[in-house]
Amino acid sequence: MASVVLIQFNSLPMEGDILFLKYGTDAVYEIFYTNRNGANQAKIGDNINTTISNVYQALNTDYNQFNEYSFRFVSTNQLEITHKTKTNFFDGATVEGGFGVIVSISNTPPPDPYIITAESYASNVANPCTQVDLSITTNKQTALARYGGQDINISTNPFTLTIDRGVTTSIELFHSAEKITKSFSPVTQYTITGVEQRLTPNGYSVEIKVSSTGVSTVNIFSLLEYSLDDANWQAPNSFTSLLPGNFTAYVRDTYGCKKQLAFTVVDDSSTVSSEVLPYFELSELNSFHFALQEDSEFENFYNTLSFQESGLNTGDFGHFVKKKDNHTIQFRSSYETHTCTLIDSSNNKIDVPVVKKSNNINIFDSREAYIKYYDGNYVGVYFNGGDVYDPETGDVIGVNTFVKRIPSFYKVGMFIRLSNSLLILDWYQITDIFYDDDLKSWVALTNFIATGANDFGKGKALVNYNQLPYEVYEFYINFENYEGCYQLNLEVEGFNTSFNYCSERLNVRENFPNTHEVRYSNTENNEINYQTGITHLLRLPFLELGEYLPEIDVNSNRTDTIITHLRGKNTDKFSFKFNRVPGPVLQTLTRAIVLDRLFVNGVGYTDPELEVEKLGNTNLYDATVILTPNNEQFVSDSGLRVISNIDTDGYLVTQNGEGYLKHNN
């Protein structure tokens, strides 16, 4: 509701007359003077109309910095003033002096703001692959749309504008004096980048590869369909049971864009490769908290950043990063493409290289092998030492340590190719792995049927396998040349989909007082592959400096006359109190303190104890961590016994008679 007051001027005010619109501590008033020399002064004009204009200018200058008021000249001697948001605001308004009267005071609903009520995208018939038609509906008739350096007159509602795909377009809409400014990011453009083929037991399978270009909140891959004949369409991008020959890959989206690429399935058994399934893991052990940017009705640590939370009394969190800091972020992935950008507060993007640190997927292994024929002349493979070979050159590169054993990466269903000095067989599949009592060896049975029971003798066995279902990737940022507020964005593409992770805000400056520096890593790999040399770093605000909390443990044997000191131990402990830490970052801290390489402010610690307190109805916590330094404990182990009832001139005599302990009289 809005509060409205109507004032009528019947004559010119006298100097010192007052227009009181509101009394109290937040009073709104103007005093009339011949000239305005400061705040809360309205100049008396030559006539009523000029005076009303002067009152409007004075009130607008003194009270309307936040556009809370609107003014309307009803007639030559009436001024209407509206407070847009507060009800009963002008109750009690008065005119002090004989120049006019308060005609009315009322409360009315505020006018509906000019807003967009609906928007949608549709195919652009002329250029479906590069543009889309944007339909916009507003609650009031739009008169003008401005974007891309052009003004377009609008006379319908809804109305349609044509914008580029994959580009963020800022559009201004106008209705009378009201304006809407909104950015639109329609679906991206896409390109067929190639077709990958793979040999399977049932012929060849192919996978149509597509990449997207541009910026959009819409996942382009979810809008694509694929075909090999431009007639039968499917959502998966792979086709199976193909024979060698020529084909055309067709791809279309829901906005009418269709592209095609000719390709050939080659009769080449070298295209065999192990199946790779989608895998992605971005550990919370990393220095910065990341959240998956997904459209979900549920908020949790893994898809919501602190400034995105919708709960009551949420607090924004920013990682503290000193300009001297270097940070490495590690993740595991089987996806094809990883793009990392550092984004500043003006949305400028800096590319951050992503480096693969492992070789776990699509590994070829070639080693000396022997063959035995089984029922039906099915070929079995076993090992009895020998050499390991370079899969490409055939050169000897090592010793085959498998004697009567099968490598652990040999699995039922994988492909194997056998060769010797006379021939190279095709790729066949392992159908069983069993123990042969006669050979006293494990054997990998294949689906290859030999044409004769001839002794194959010694040869080579080549397989392709995945050591792990992912590769390890890292990206590194040196913040020396940065200052201000940033975010990291990691976009992942592959398996006919895409998604992105975004970090909490990174506040970069020279120094951060009242923060603890927590560095951590681990000897063994866990969620992080630490053999790459990665070390993590957190800077967290504290309530107070580390508090010294020593623990003393003394063992002694007491009798009526003797105290025997057996063993004394002193353990240094320090308490660190971290202040206003959001839940996801607290989760990282709790993982960090249990690793075997933990340093707080340059000192190594171990043996953590943790206390956590949630700060009311917020997303923040206070955390107290008690730690023991990584140094030897002080231990006293003398075995000295004291006779407590013998006093010799101010000395206590030890029981063994070899000395005295001085005590104060």
CORZIQUI-V207548 format. One record per pair of residues at least 12 apart in sequence whose ideal C-beta (glycine too) atoms are under 6 Angstrom apart, sorted by the first residue. I is the first residue (numbers start at 0). J is the second residue. D is the distance in whole Angstrom. If there is no record, write none. Layout:
# CORZIQUI-V207548
i: (I & I)
j: (J & J)
d: (D & D)
This chain:
# CORZIQUI-V207548
i: (0 & 0 & 1 & 1 & 1 & 1 & 2 & 2 & 2 & 2 & 2 & 2 & 2 & 3 & 3 & 3 & 4 & 4 & 4 & 4 & 5 & 5 & 5 & 6 & 7 & 7 & 7 & 7 & 7 & 8 & 8 & 8 & 9 & 10 & 12 & 12 & 12 & 12 & 13 & 14 & 16 & 16 & 16 & 17 & 17 & 19 & 20 & 20 & 22 & 27 & 29 & 29 & 31 & 38 & 41 & 41 & 41 & 47 & 48 & 51 & 55 & 67 & 68 & 69 & 83 & 86 & 89 & 113 & 113 & 113 & 114 & 115 & 115 & 116 & 116 & 117 & 118 & 119 & 120 & 120 & 122 & 122 & 123 & 127 & 127 & 127 & 128 & 129 & 130 & 130 & 131 & 131 & 131 & 132 & 132 & 133 & 133 & 134 & 134 & 135 & 136 & 139 & 140 & 141 & 141 & 141 & 142 & 142 & 143 & 144 & 145 & 146 & 146 & 164 & 164 & 164 & 165 & 165 & 165 & 165 & 166 & 167 & 167 & 167 & 168 & 169 & 184 & 184 & 184 & 186 & 186 & 186 & 187 & 187 & 187 & 187 & 187 & 188 & 188 & 189 & 189 & 189 & 190 & 191 & 191 & 191 & 191 & 192 & 192 & 193 & 194 & 194 & 194 & 196 & 196 & 197 & 197 & 198 & 198 & 198 & 198 & 200 & 201 & 202 & 202 & 202 & 203 & 203 & 204 & 204 & 205 & 206 & 206 & 207 & 207 & 207 & 218 & 220 & 220 & 220 & 222 & 222 & 223 & 223 & 224 & 225 & 226 & 227 & 229 & 236 & 241 & 243 & 243 & 244 & 245 & 246 & 247 & 247 & 248 & 268 & 268 & 271 & 271 & 271 & 272 & 272 & 273 & 273 & 273 & 275 & 275 & 277 & 278 & 278 & 278 & 279 & 280 & 281 & 281 & 282 & 282 & 283 & 283 & 284 & 284 & 284 & 285 & 286 & 286 & 286 & 287 & 287 & 288 & 288 & 288 & 289 & 289 & 290 & 290 & 290 & 291 & 292 & 292 & 300 & 304 & 305 & 308 & 311 & 312 & 312 & 313 & 314 & 314 & 316 & 316 & 317 & 317 & 318 & 318 & 319 & 319 & 319 & 319 & 320 & 320 & 320 & 322 & 322 & 322 & 324 & 325 & 326 & 327 & 327 & 327 & 328 & 329 & 329 & 329 & 330 & 331 & 331 & 332 & 333 & 334 & 334 & 335 & 336 & 337 & 337 & 337 & 338 & 339 & 339 & 339 & 339 & 340 & 341 & 341 & 342 & 342 & 343 & 344 & 344 & 351 & 353 & 353 & 354 & 355 & 355 & 356 & 356 & 356 & 357 & 357 & 359 & 359 & 359 & 360 & 360 & 362 & 362 & 363 & 363 & 364 & 365 & 365 & 365 & 365 & 366 & 366 & 367 & 367 & 367 & 368 & 368 & 368 & 368 & 369 & 369 & 370 & 372 & 372 & 376 & 376 & 377 & 378 & 378 & 378 & 379 & 379 & 380 & 380 & 381 & 381 & 382 & 383 & 384 & 384 & 385 & 386 & 387 & 403 & 404 & 405 & 405 & 408 & 409 & 411 & 413 & 414 & 414 & 415 & 415 & 415 & 416 & 417 & 417 & 418 & 418 & 419 & 427 & 427 & 427 & 428 & 429 & 429 & 430 & 430 & 431 & 471 & 478 & 481 & 482 & 482 & 484 & 484 & 485 & 486 & 486 & 486 & 487 & 488 & 511 & 513 & 514 & 514 & 515 & 515 & 515 & 515 & 516 & 516 & 517 & 517 & 518 & 518 & 518 & 519 & 519 & 519 & 519 & 520 & 520 & 521 & 521 & 522 & 539 & 539 & 540 & 541 & 541 & 541 & 542 & 542 & 543 & 545 & 545 & 546 & 548 & 548 & 549 & 550 & 550 & 551 & 552 & 553 & 554 & 560 & 560 & 561 & 561 & 562 & 563 & 564 & 564 & 566 & 567 & 568 & 568 & 569 & 570 & 571 & 572 & 572 & 573 & 574 & 575 & 576 & 577 & 578 & 579 & 580 & 580 & 581 & 581 & 582 & 585 & 585 & 592 & 592 & 603 & 604 & 604 & 605 & 605 & 606 & 607 & 607 & 608 & 609 & 610 & 640 & 642 & 649)
j: (86 & 106 & 81 & 83 & 107 & 109 & 82 & 85 & 86 & 87 & 88 & 89 & 106 & 81 & 105 & 107 & 80 & 89 & 92 & 104 & 79 & 102 & 103 & 78 & 76 & 77 & 99 & 100 & 102 & 47 & 76 & 99 & 99 & 98 & 31 & 43 & 96 & 98 & 96 & 32 & 31 & 96 & 98 & 30 & 95 & 93 & 89 & 92 & 91 & 62 & 41 & 57 & 43 & 61 & 53 & 54 & 57 & 76 & 75 & 78 & 70 & 83 & 82 & 81 & 109 & 106 & 104 & 139 & 174 & 177 & 138 & 135 & 137 & 136 & 138 & 136 & 135 & 134 & 133 & 185 & 254 & 255 & 161 & 254 & 255 & 256 & 256 & 164 & 161 & 163 & 164 & 185 & 254 & 159 & 161 & 160 & 162 & 157 & 159 & 157 & 157 & 174 & 156 & 153 & 172 & 174 & 173 & 174 & 173 & 172 & 171 & 168 & 170 & 185 & 186 & 188 & 187 & 188 & 212 & 213 & 213 & 182 & 184 & 214 & 183 & 182 & 214 & 215 & 216 & 215 & 217 & 219 & 211 & 212 & 213 & 215 & 219 & 212 & 213 & 209 & 211 & 219 & 210 & 209 & 250 & 258 & 260 & 208 & 210 & 208 & 207 & 248 & 262 & 264 & 270 & 270 & 272 & 268 & 270 & 271 & 426 & 428 & 240 & 240 & 241 & 242 & 241 & 264 & 237 & 239 & 238 & 236 & 237 & 225 & 236 & 248 & 497 & 495 & 496 & 497 & 252 & 253 & 250 & 252 & 251 & 250 & 249 & 246 & 249 & 495 & 264 & 264 & 266 & 264 & 263 & 262 & 259 & 261 & 260 & 425 & 426 & 414 & 426 & 463 & 361 & 463 & 463 & 464 & 465 & 333 & 360 & 494 & 333 & 468 & 469 & 332 & 331 & 330 & 500 & 526 & 527 & 586 & 587 & 526 & 527 & 590 & 328 & 326 & 535 & 536 & 318 & 502 & 503 & 583 & 584 & 500 & 502 & 302 & 303 & 304 & 500 & 499 & 501 & 583 & 503 & 581 & 618 & 616 & 616 & 617 & 618 & 617 & 619 & 503 & 581 & 504 & 506 & 503 & 505 & 506 & 511 & 514 & 538 & 478 & 505 & 507 & 478 & 479 & 509 & 478 & 477 & 476 & 473 & 475 & 533 & 474 & 473 & 527 & 533 & 472 & 469 & 471 & 469 & 469 & 491 & 493 & 493 & 492 & 353 & 472 & 491 & 490 & 351 & 353 & 474 & 489 & 488 & 485 & 487 & 486 & 488 & 485 & 483 & 484 & 474 & 472 & 474 & 473 & 470 & 472 & 471 & 473 & 531 & 470 & 471 & 466 & 467 & 470 & 465 & 470 & 464 & 466 & 390 & 463 & 462 & 388 & 390 & 459 & 461 & 387 & 399 & 385 & 386 & 399 & 380 & 382 & 458 & 460 & 381 & 383 & 455 & 449 & 452 & 448 & 449 & 448 & 445 & 447 & 449 & 442 & 444 & 443 & 460 & 440 & 442 & 401 & 402 & 399 & 402 & 399 & 399 & 399 & 440 & 441 & 441 & 443 & 464 & 443 & 429 & 429 & 426 & 428 & 429 & 460 & 462 & 461 & 458 & 460 & 458 & 459 & 458 & 445 & 446 & 447 & 446 & 443 & 445 & 444 & 446 & 444 & 528 & 507 & 507 & 507 & 508 & 504 & 506 & 505 & 501 & 502 & 504 & 502 & 501 & 538 & 540 & 538 & 540 & 539 & 541 & 575 & 599 & 538 & 600 & 537 & 599 & 534 & 536 & 598 & 535 & 591 & 594 & 597 & 534 & 596 & 594 & 595 & 595 & 577 & 580 & 578 & 576 & 577 & 578 & 576 & 578 & 576 & 573 & 575 & 574 & 572 & 574 & 571 & 570 & 572 & 569 & 568 & 567 & 566 & 642 & 644 & 640 & 642 & 641 & 640 & 637 & 639 & 636 & 635 & 632 & 634 & 633 & 632 & 628 & 625 & 627 & 626 & 625 & 624 & 623 & 622 & 621 & 619 & 620 & 622 & 618 & 619 & 618 & 620 & 622 & 607 & 624 & 629 & 626 & 628 & 627 & 629 & 627 & 624 & 626 & 625 & 624 & 623 & 654 & 654 & 664)
d: (4 & 5 & 5 & 5 & 5 & 4 & 5 & 6 & 6 & 6 & 4 & 5 & 5 & 5 & 5 & 6 & 5 & 4 & 5 & 5 & 5 & 4 & 5 & 5 & 6 & 5 & 5 & 5 & 5 & 5 & 5 & 4 & 5 & 5 & 4 & 6 & 6 & 4 & 6 & 6 & 5 & 3 & 6 & 5 & 4 & 5 & 6 & 5 & 6 & 6 & 4 & 5 & 5 & 5 & 5 & 5 & 4 & 5 & 5 & 5 & 5 & 6 & 6 & 5 & 5 & 5 & 5 & 5 & 5 & 4 & 6 & 6 & 6 & 5 & 5 & 4 & 5 & 5 & 6 & 5 & 5 & 4 & 6 & 6 & 4 & 5 & 4 & 6 & 5 & 6 & 6 & 5 & 6 & 5 & 6 & 5 & 5 & 5 & 5 & 6 & 4 & 5 & 6 & 4 & 5 & 6 & 5 & 6 & 4 & 6 & 4 & 6 & 4 & 6 & 6 & 5 & 4 & 5 & 6 & 2 & 6 & 5 & 5 & 6 & 5 & 5 & 6 & 5 & 6 & 5 & 5 & 6 & 4 & 6 & 4 & 5 & 5 & 5 & 6 & 5 & 5 & 5 & 5 & 6 & 6 & 5 & 4 & 5 & 5 & 5 & 6 & 6 & 4 & 5 & 5 & 6 & 6 & 6 & 5 & 4 & 6 & 5 & 5 & 5 & 6 & 6 & 5 & 5 & 6 & 4 & 5 & 6 & 5 & 5 & 5 & 5 & 6 & 5 & 5 & 6 & 5 & 5 & 6 & 5 & 5 & 6 & 4 & 6 & 5 & 5 & 5 & 5 & 4 & 6 & 5 & 6 & 5 & 5 & 5 & 5 & 5 & 5 & 5 & 6 & 5 & 5 & 5 & 5 & 5 & 5 & 6 & 5 & 4 & 5 & 5 & 5 & 4 & 4 & 6 & 4 & 6 & 6 & 5 & 5 & 5 & 5 & 5 & 5 & 5 & 5 & 5 & 5 & 5 & 5 & 5 & 4 & 5 & 5 & 6 & 5 & 6 & 5 & 5 & 4 & 5 & 5 & 5 & 5 & 5 & 5 & 5 & 6 & 5 & 6 & 4 & 4 & 4 & 6 & 5 & 6 & 4 & 6 & 4 & 5 & 5 & 5 & 5 & 6 & 6 & 5 & 5 & 5 & 5 & 5 & 5 & 6 & 5 & 6 & 6 & 6 & 4 & 6 & 6 & 5 & 5 & 3 & 4 & 4 & 5 & 6 & 6 & 5 & 4 & 5 & 5 & 5 & 5 & 6 & 6 & 5 & 6 & 5 & 6 & 5 & 5 & 5 & 5 & 6 & 5 & 6 & 5 & 5 & 5 & 5 & 4 & 5 & 4 & 6 & 5 & 6 & 6 & 6 & 4 & 5 & 5 & 4 & 5 & 5 & 5 & 5 & 5 & 3 & 5 & 5 & 5 & 6 & 6 & 4 & 5 & 6 & 4 & 6 & 6 & 5 & 4 & 6 & 5 & 4 & 6 & 4 & 5 & 5 & 5 & 5 & 5 & 4 & 6 & 6 & 5 & 5 & 6 & 5 & 4 & 6 & 4 & 6 & 4 & 5 & 6 & 5 & 5 & 6 & 6 & 6 & 5 & 5 & 6 & 6 & 6 & 5 & 3 & 5 & 5 & 4 & 5 & 5 & 6 & 5 & 5 & 4 & 5 & 5 & 5 & 5 & 6 & 6 & 6 & 4 & 6 & 5 & 6 & 4 & 5 & 6 & 6 & 5 & 5 & 6 & 5 & 6 & 6 & 6 & 5 & 4 & 6 & 6 & 5 & 4 & 5 & 4 & 5 & 5 & 5 & 5 & 4 & 6 & 5 & 5 & 6 & 5 & 6 & 6 & 6 & 4 & 5 & 6 & 4 & 5 & 4 & 4 & 5 & 6 & 4 & 6 & 5 & 5 & 4 & 5 & 6 & 5 & 6 & 6 & 5 & 4 & 6 & 5 & 5 & 4 & 6 & 5 & 4 & 5 & 5 & 6 & 5 & 6 & 5 & 5 & 5 & 5 & 6 & 5 & 5 & 6 & 6 & 6 & 6 & 5 & 6 & 4 & 6 & 4 & 4 & 6 & 6 & 5 & 4 & 6 & 6 & 4 & 6 & 4 & 5 & 5 & 6)
